Amino acid sequence: MLQALIIFVAQLLFVPVLTLRTIMMVKGMKEKAAAMGMLEGIIYVVALGIVFSDLSNYMNMISYALGFGIGVYIGQIIEQKLAIGYVTIEVNIMQKNEDLTNRLREVGFSVSTAEVEGMNEARRYRLDCTARRDREKEFIEIVSKYEPSAFIVSYEPRNFKGGYITKAMKKRKEKFMRSKAKVS
């Protein structure tokens, strides 16, 4: 029974670490992904070693599978809470809304606006914003308050070049490097 519990707990740790490593790889965080990969490997070997040491112990196999499934769920919750990276949000509204645009800018979102042509040559307005993922919900809540019928699409950009967001990232990186230099 102790082995089954160890396997279950190992899987509860393994899968969230696997999830975070994958996210860090996709986001280009090589060093962090490598560290998570080492931790993941250790947990994996320990859990599988216990399972393979006695293949007639079905409780260990069930613990492995159950821990894996619950670990996937926990990993997803952790990923949502961390909200690593950036999101691009596109909003389509029926008419220009200066109050909405001003409010978004007041709270720190960079917003670009454009008049666009919809179906049957209908005029619409589009707002474009790239923001940290942890602010996506806030952005959508503000838009929904001002424009309840807005069409909102969000996606994760792969690369940045130029613009407001890269300047902000560069400033944060410089600030981090200065604080790191003070600690050394």
C-alpha positions as a printed NumPy array, in Angstrom:
array([[  0.   ,   0.   ,   0.   ],
       [  2.917,   2.362,   0.771],
       [  4.337,   1.738,  -2.704],
       [  0.993,   2.6  ,  -4.314],
       [  0.865,   5.844,  -2.325],
       [  4.437,   6.739,  -3.348],
       [  3.58 ,   6.057,  -7.008],
       [  0.4  ,   8.147,  -6.782],
       [  2.205,  11.124,  -5.215],
       [  5.068,  10.807,  -7.713],
       [  2.578,  11.017, -10.584],
       [  0.862,  14.011,  -8.973],
       [  4.264,  15.725,  -9.11 ],
       [  5.436,  14.291, -12.433],
       [  2.624,  15.432, -14.698],
       [  2.503,  19.099, -13.567],
       [  6.309,  19.221, -13.963],
       [  5.892,  17.689, -17.441],
       [  3.253,  20.313, -18.268],
       [  5.447,  23.187, -17.093],
       [  8.486,  21.83 , -18.942],
       [  6.499,  21.627, -22.157],
       [  5.231,  25.194, -21.748],
       [  8.726,  26.458, -21.022],
       [ 10.081,  24.678, -24.106],
       [  7.395,  26.207, -26.308],
       [  8.053,  29.657, -24.824],
       [ 11.8  ,  29.348, -25.443],
       [ 12.844,  29.164, -21.768],
       [ 15.632,  26.653, -22.415],
       [ 17.351,  26.652, -19.017],
       [ 14.135,  26.352, -17.013],
       [ 12.842,  23.652, -19.364],
       [ 16.073,  21.683, -18.936],
       [ 15.865,  21.917, -15.135],
       [ 12.238,  20.777, -15.198],
       [ 13.249,  17.939, -17.546],
       [ 15.822,  16.67 , -15.047],
       [ 13.279,  16.758, -12.215],
       [ 10.722,  15.068, -14.463],
       [ 13.197,  12.306, -15.324],
       [ 13.978,  11.558, -11.685],
       [ 10.307,  11.344, -10.719],
       [  9.515,   9.211, -13.776],
       [ 12.27 ,   6.685, -13.111],
       [ 11.339,   6.312,  -9.426],
       [  7.609,   5.8  , -10.116],
       [  8.118,   3.417, -13.04 ],
       [ 10.838,   1.555, -11.159],
       [  8.383,   0.759,  -8.384],
       [  5.658,  -0.274, -10.852],
       [  8.01 ,  -2.523, -12.861],
       [  9.483,  -4.116,  -9.747],
       [  6.231,  -6.078,  -9.274],
       [  4.004,  -6.289, -12.351],
       [  1.535,  -8.498, -10.488],
       [  0.672,  -5.609,  -8.13 ],
       [ -2.353,  -4.071,  -9.819],
       [ -2.727,  -1.495,  -7.054],
       [  0.573,   0.079,  -8.145],
       [ -0.581,   0.219, -11.767],
       [ -3.906,   1.754, -10.806],
       [ -2.108,   4.299,  -8.59 ],
       [  0.157,   5.184, -11.514],
       [ -2.776,   5.755, -13.872],
       [ -4.899,   7.588, -11.302],
       [ -1.998,   9.829, -10.301],
       [ -1.279,  10.559, -13.955],
       [ -4.899,  11.553, -14.656],
       [ -5.228,  13.778, -11.604],
       [ -1.754,  15.195, -12.331],
       [ -2.936,  16.285, -15.79 ],
       [ -5.81 ,  18.154, -14.15 ],
       [ -3.516,  19.786, -11.565],
       [ -0.974,  20.68 , -14.272],
       [ -3.656,  22.464, -16.244],
       [ -4.76 ,  24.457, -13.195],
       [ -1.156,  25.454, -12.46 ],
       [ -0.63 ,  26.515, -16.081],
       [ -3.75 ,  28.686, -16.006],
       [ -2.697,  30.316, -12.731],
       [  0.832,  31.06 , -13.967],
       [ -0.395,  32.326, -17.363],
       [  3.126,  32.452, -18.766],
       [  3.613,  34.5  , -21.915],
       [  1.555,  36.864, -23.975],
       [ -1.753,  36.852, -25.76 ],
       [ -2.975,  38.834, -28.737],
       [ -6.581,  39.891, -28.474],
       [ -8.663,  41.08 , -31.394],
       [-12.016,  42.744, -30.717],
       [-14.623,  43.555, -33.357],
       [-17.349,  46.047, -32.436],
       [-20.171,  47.674, -34.391],
       [-19.094,  51.284, -33.903],
       [-16.155,  53.284, -32.668],
       [-16.106,  53.42 , -28.866],
       [-13.662,  56.019, -27.55 ],
       [-14.715,  55.359, -23.944],
       [-13.717,  51.705, -24.281],
       [-10.42 ,  52.5  , -25.988],
       [ -9.558,  55.161, -23.409],
       [-10.425,  52.851, -20.504],
       [ -8.238,  50.067, -21.861],
       [ -5.342,  52.489, -22.27 ],
       [ -5.92 ,  53.964, -18.779],
       [ -5.369,  50.554, -17.19 ],
       [ -2.197,  49.937, -19.196],
       [ -3.234,  48.044, -22.315],
       [ -1.719,  49.051, -25.648],
       [ -4.621,  49.251, -28.044],
       [ -4.563,  49.859, -31.788],
       [ -7.815,  50.62 , -33.555],
       [ -8.87 ,  50.378, -37.176],
       [-12.007,  50.714, -39.215],
       [-12.633,  47.458, -41.085],
       [-15.124,  46.224, -43.623],
       [-17.421,  43.404, -42.59 ],
       [-19.958,  41.358, -44.466],
       [-22.053,  43.254, -47.055],
       [-19.609,  46.177, -46.816],
       [-20.702,  46.924, -43.26 ],
       [-18.3  ,  49.168, -41.336],
       [-16.925,  47.741, -38.091],
       [-14.169,  48.729, -35.724],
       [-11.362,  46.478, -34.627],
       [ -9.245,  46.82 , -31.525],
       [ -5.941,  44.961, -31.373],
       [ -3.939,  44.398, -28.208],
       [ -1.038,  42.236, -27.128],
       [ -0.831,  41.768, -23.367],
       [  0.516,  39.427, -20.733],
       [ -1.628,  36.294, -20.49 ],
       [ -2.407,  36.983, -16.849],
       [ -4.304,  40.124, -17.959],
       [ -6.402,  38.503, -20.712],
       [ -9.435,  37.994, -18.473],
       [ -9.242,  41.615, -17.25 ],
       [ -9.14 ,  42.872, -20.855],
       [-12.153,  40.779, -21.849],
       [-14.119,  41.926, -18.774],
       [-13.536,  45.592, -19.627],
       [-14.53 ,  45.077, -23.263],
       [-17.643,  43.134, -22.217],
       [-18.678,  45.937, -19.857],
       [-18.501,  48.565, -22.617],
       [-19.469,  46.349, -25.568],
       [-21.49 ,  43.285, -24.463],
       [-21.975,  42.082, -28.06 ],
       [-18.312,  42.419, -29.077],
       [-16.677,  39.588, -30.969],
       [-13.433,  38.745, -29.148],
       [-10.686,  36.409, -30.333],
       [ -7.453,  35.712, -28.504],
       [ -4.411,  33.707, -29.464],
       [ -0.789,  33.332, -28.428],
       [  1.74 ,  35.023, -30.698],
       [  4.953,  33.153, -31.477],
       [  7.268,  36.135, -32.013],
       [  7.506,  39.876, -31.396],
       [  9.446,  42.523, -33.254],
       [  9.151,  46.213, -32.463],
       [  6.22 ,  48.013, -30.899],
       [  5.084,  48.848, -27.389],
       [  5.203,  45.316, -26.005],
       [  8.853,  44.69 , -26.96 ],
       [  9.904,  47.996, -25.381],
       [  8.157,  46.989, -22.154],
       [  9.821,  43.538, -22.233],
       [ 13.231,  45.139, -22.817],
       [ 12.716,  47.488, -19.837],
       [ 11.713,  44.556, -17.601],
       [ 14.762,  42.57 , -18.722],
       [ 17.093,  45.536, -18.047],
       [ 15.528,  46.034, -14.609],
       [ 15.966,  42.32 , -13.864],
       [ 19.613,  42.38 , -14.972],
       [ 20.321,  45.441, -12.786],
       [ 18.719,  43.799,  -9.742],
       [ 20.632,  40.577, -10.467],
       [ 23.905,  42.539, -10.682],
       [ 23.217,  44.174,  -7.292],
       [ 22.717,  40.752,  -5.68 ],
       [ 26.004,  39.357,  -7.082]])
